[in-house]
Structures are given as C-alpha cells and as structure tokens.
Amino acid sequence: MKPDSALQHQAPSWAIWANPIVRRYARSRMRPRALGVSLLITLMIAGFLFFVIRQIGIYQAELPIRDAHRMPIIPLLFFQGFILFVLGSGQTAAGMTAEADEGVIDYQRLTPMTPMAKVVGYLFGLPIREYVTFLATMPFTLWAFWRGEVPLHIGLQLYGVFMIAGVLYHLTGLVAGTVLKNRRWAFLSSMGLVFALYTVVPQASKLGLVYFKYVTIEPVVRECLPYLVESRMGAAAQTMENIAPAAQFFNLNFPQSVFTAGTLLFLIGAMAVMLWRRWHRAESHLMGKAGATGLFAWIQLMLLGNALPLIEPSGRVFPSHGARYFQLEEGGWTPSAGETIAMSGIYGLVTLMILWLMTVLITPDRNGQIRGWRRARKLGRPKLSFQSDPATSFPWVFAMAAIGSGGWFWFAKKLVESAWFGTTGMPIAILPIFFLVTAVGGLGFHALLEGRGKRAAGLAVILVGIAPLLIGVTVGATGEGLVPLAVWISGCSPVAGPIYAVVTFLPLSNLPPDFERTIPRAFWFWQVVGLLWACNLAIKLRRGRRKIAKSTQ
C-alpha cells in the first residue's frame, strides 16, 4: 500500500479513541496493577478531603448542608490540579524524552500517520493514567456541586477552562520533552513551569503584566468563587468580584472565563503548530520566523490591551492599589513615582526576555545553515528563502526589537502621563533609547547564538547576564560606600539595561545624589560597550555566513 493511500485510510486527527499511539499507551499505562494502586491512593486522598472537610462544616462550624458541601470543592480542585497539571505535564515531558532515547520517535516518523495525529496521540496518550485518576475524583466534586446547589453553568465554565488549561500544560510538557534530551530535566522543567505559573506569574500580574494571569485558571476561579464557598465568604468574594467583574482589553470587556479560555486556546494552537513543525520535519525549528515575530507582536498587544485600561481612572494596574483598603489617613490613595518606574523597568525586562526566547526558537545553528545551503544548491537556488529556517534571523530579531521597544515606550508613556501625575510629559526622544537597550541585548544575543552556537551563548548568559548581577548585589550589600561600584558592576549585565534606562530617563525619576551621578554614567558606558560588541559579533556573523555559502557551491 502506498503511503498516500495508507493516510487516506487513517482515522482523522481528532479521533482520539482510534489513535494508535493513544491505544498503545492505554495498554501500557492502564495495566490493572499499576492503575489500581494509583486509583486507590487517589480515592483515599479525595475521599479524605471531601468527608473530613464536610464533616467539619456540619458538626464543628454548624453550617447549613448547602454550605458544608461547598467547602470541599476548592481543596478537591487543588488536588485535581496537582494530578492533571503537575503530574500529567511531568509525565508527558519525561515520556516524550524516553521515546526519543529508545528510538521510538524515529520509528514513529515512518508510520503512515499525519503529523497532527501524532501530536494528538502523544498529547492524550502519555498522561492517560492521570486523566483516569482525575476522573476518579469527579464523583466527589459532582456530589459537592449537587448538594451545594452550585449552578450548572458555574461548574461547566470552571471545569471547561480547567480542562483547556490541562491540555495547554501537557502540550508544554511535550515541547519540553521534544527539546530537552535528559528525561529528568524534562520532567522537572515541565513541573517547574506549572509551579511558576501559579506562584511567580500572579506576582508579575500585579506589576503591570496583567495578561500573564490569564495563562492560569485563577481569573475563572475568582469569578466562580462566590458559588464555591459558604455563604458569608461567598458574599465577600462577590463584593470583591464586583470591583473588577470583567477582563478588560482596551475598550472591550469580556467575562473572565471567556478571555481566559480564548488565551489558553490561542496558546494551545501555537504549541500545536510547534510540534506539528517538528513532526513534519525533524530538523525544523519549533517556530517559523514570521510566526515567531507575529507571536511576539501578539504578546505585546495583549500586555498593553490588558494593562492600559487599568491605569486610569481606577488605578488597578498599580501594585499599591490593593493597599488603599487599609489606608487610614485621609486624602485617598495615589500611586507613587517609585512603583511607576519599577513597573516600566519590569515591562522592558520582560520584553527583552521574550525577545531572547523567540531568538532561540528561530535562530539556525551552523549545521542547519550548511544543510540549508546544500539543499538550495541542489534545487538550483542562488540564495536562501527569506523565511526559511537556515536563513539568518537578524532582520526578524531587529523587527521584534522595534516592536518591543515601541510597546515598552507606550506602556511607560501611559503611566507617566496619566492623571495620577498631573501634567508630567514623556518626550518621544526616550523611544530611541528604549530601542537601543532592546536592540543591543537582542541583536547581541542573536549574533552570538547564530555565529558561535548554543554553548557560547549559554556561557555568555551565565558570565555576562547573571554573574555581574550576583557580584553587584554582593558588593552593594557589603556597605553603602560600595554602592556606586555595585551599580557599575551590575550594569555590565543586559538584564540591568531596562532598569537603568527608566531610572535615568523617566521624568518621574528622583534619585539620591550618588545614584544620580552613577547610574546614567554606568548606563551609557555599558550600552556603548554592548553596541560595539554586538556590531563586532554581527560583522563576524556575516563573514561566517558568506564563508558557509561559498563552501557549499
């Protein structure tokens, strides 16, 4: 049978029950002994949480039956999240790495299945035991919903978004397992990412990066919380929810569940495309150059769309906004200039980090460049396609640096020129400075990665990106007299560039005399050094690519 005819007889990609990979893992991971132990432990923990919390509510707190049955819902949700998000993602990443180690991935490439069918097979096959154990806990939740009189639409939107988030985190595990070669690191990295999403990311959302909270289920849980807890707590939760009832995107308002689900589904699509590219062609990058640039621009749009409407008149974007409820003095709450500067610097730093991530995804190594040129010579092409994987990613990184600096400037301008700070203006002359910081950090990293390889780039991240910050903090902690020296040492790191830029140039900045002299000088010195270093690397990269092109003629 020809491959084309074999593909025609395959079940569609969405037919999970007919997927051979899912069936294989159903046989291997659903064996009675191993599955029985997992189910026994799961049911014991879920039953303990349900019955103990319910009994405490009935007999100790003397709550009504409805309120007592609502009390176990949130603990059960945490337990289900641990099963599906943490264990499921870790198993997916580790299983994918194990498949590569055992050579099964190479064999799977020869099977007459579409790339998307293979993605779906591993997505739902590797964590199939976690799905079953999660379903084993649902009777307790359904009973709590029924006796707790939780509205049907609340349960559907909560667990609908919960399942969508689970699929996204499992896709993240698949990507980690595809990229990382070590099974243990793949397992730990995927679980660490889920842990960071629910610990670090919520803190980042309080610093102006509001969009990041929508990659978790926290907004949906907050929206549904009045129906998931006992009456008095539910009334308080409803009051808090009424303060910010909708997800705002520029001038549009969306229900929290709708915006969260849309965000998760978009990221699921992006992850699926990454895996499809790798299955379609083993040496492909996870993202194409145009796709990565579009994704970077989309992230900037989302960050701005969620943050800007919260600047005024409510001021909910500022970290100190929540403290207004505890403010005793008269006169009301106003944001401080210091937190505005910190928010602007953090936005620039996060933009630079996302730029580095996109650069890693689209930058070819030396072997990839050689293979690309050889393929082009065989096809009789005089040059590489602009968007092909072996082509240089320099113009795309440059474009992302321009987009990122524009978004960074827009965010800082809206903060500084808001009604909270009177008639303070932010001159357009700061935009080229923001672009300088973003371009030096982004293009320098790109030239090093494409010209010298991942090992040299990784070493530079440690020695230039991290080490100066650690040394600077250590020196600064030694004594106040060494703080200027610490500022100079820390400024060597590109990570410090966005912070130094906003501290130096934002109109609200009001530095002590020592810092007022030291930070601007350190900023300009290290930016000039970084610019010269990046230009030198770019020139060497151009020469190296020309040499590769000539050697393949």
C-alpha positions, 0 to 999 in steps of 0.5 A: 500500500502506498503511503498516500493511500495508507493516510487516506485510510487513517482515522482523522486527527481528532479521533482520539479513541482510534489513535494508535499511539493513544491505544498503545499507551492505554495498554501500557499505562492502564495495566490493572496493577499499576492503575489500581494502586494509583486509583486507590491512593487517589480515592483515599486522598479525595475521599479524605478531603471531601468527608473530613472537610464536610464533616467539619462544616456540619458538626464543628462550624454548624453550617447549613448542608448547602454550605458544608458541601461547598467547602470541599470543592476548592481543596478537591480542585487543588488536588485535581490540579496537582494530578492533571497539571503537575503530574500529567505535564511531568509525565508527558515531558519525561515520556516524550524524552524516553521515546526519543532515547529508545528510538521510538520517535524515529520509528514513529516518523515512518508510520503512515500517520499525519503529523497532527495525529501524532501530536494528538496521540502523544498529547492524550496518550502519555498522561492517560493514567492521570486523566483516569485518576482525575476522573476518579475524583469527579464523583466527589466534586459532582456530589459537592456541586449537587448538594451545594446547589452550585449552578450548572453553568458555574461548574461547566465554565470552571471545569471547561477552562480547567480542562483547556488549561490541562491540555495547554500544560501537557502540550508544554510538557511535550515541547519540553520533552521534544527539546530537552534530551535528559528525561529528568530535566524534562520532567522537572522543567515541565513541573517547574513551569506549572509551579511558576505559573501559579506562584511567580506569574500572579506576582508579575500580574500585579506589576503591570503584566496583567495578561500573564494571569490569564495563562492560569485558571485563577481569573475563572476561579475568582469569578466562580468563587462566590458559588464555591464557598459558604455563604458569608465568604461567598458574599465577600468574594462577590463584593470583591468580584464586583470591583473588577467583574470583567477582563478588560482589553482596551475598550472591550470587556469580556467575562473572565472565563471567556478571555481566559479560555480564548488565551489558553486556546490561542496558546494551545494552537501555537504549541500545536503548530510547534510540534506539528513543525517538528513532526513534519520535519525533524530538523525544523525549528519549533517556530517559523520566523514570521510566526515567531515575530507575529507571536511576539507582536501578539504578546505585546498587544495583549500586555498593553490591551490588558494593562492600559485600561487599568491605569486610569481612572481606577488605578488597578494596574498599580501594585499599591492599589490593593493597599488603599483598603487599609489606608487610614489617613485621609486624602485617598490613595495615589500611586507613587513615582517609585512603583511607576518606574519599577513597573516600566523597568519590569515591562522592558525586562520582560520584553527583552526576555521574550525577545531572547526566547523567540531568538532561540526558537528561530535562530539556525545553528551552523549545521542547519545553515550548511544543510540549508545551503546544500539543499538550495544548491541542489534545487538550483537556488542562488540564495536562501528563502527569506523565511526559511529556517537556515536563513539568518534571523537578524532582520526578524530579531531587529523587527521584534526589537522595534516592536518591543521597544515601541510597546515598552515606550507606550506602556511607560508613556501611559503611566507617566502621563496619566492623571495620577501625575498631573501634567508630567510629559514623556518626550518621544526622544526616550523611544530611541533609547528604549530601542537601543537597550532592546536592540543591543541585548537582542541583536547581541544575543542573536549574533552570538547564538547564530555565529558561535552556537548554543554553548557560547551563548549559554556561557555568555548568559551565565558570565555576562547576564547573571554573574555581574548581577550576583557580584553587584548585589554582593558588593552593594550589600557589603556597605553603602560606600560600595554602592556606586561600584555595585551599580557599575558592576551590575550594569555590565549585565543586559538584564540591568539595561531596562532598569537603568534606562527608566531610572535615568530617563523617566521624568518621574525619576528622583534619585539620591545624589550618588545614584544620580551621578552613577547610574546614567554614567554606568548606563551609557558606558555599558550600552556603548560597550554592548553596541560595539560588541554586538556590531563586532559579533554581527560583522563576524556573523556575516563573514561566517555566513558568506564563508558557509555559502561559498563552501557549499557551491 
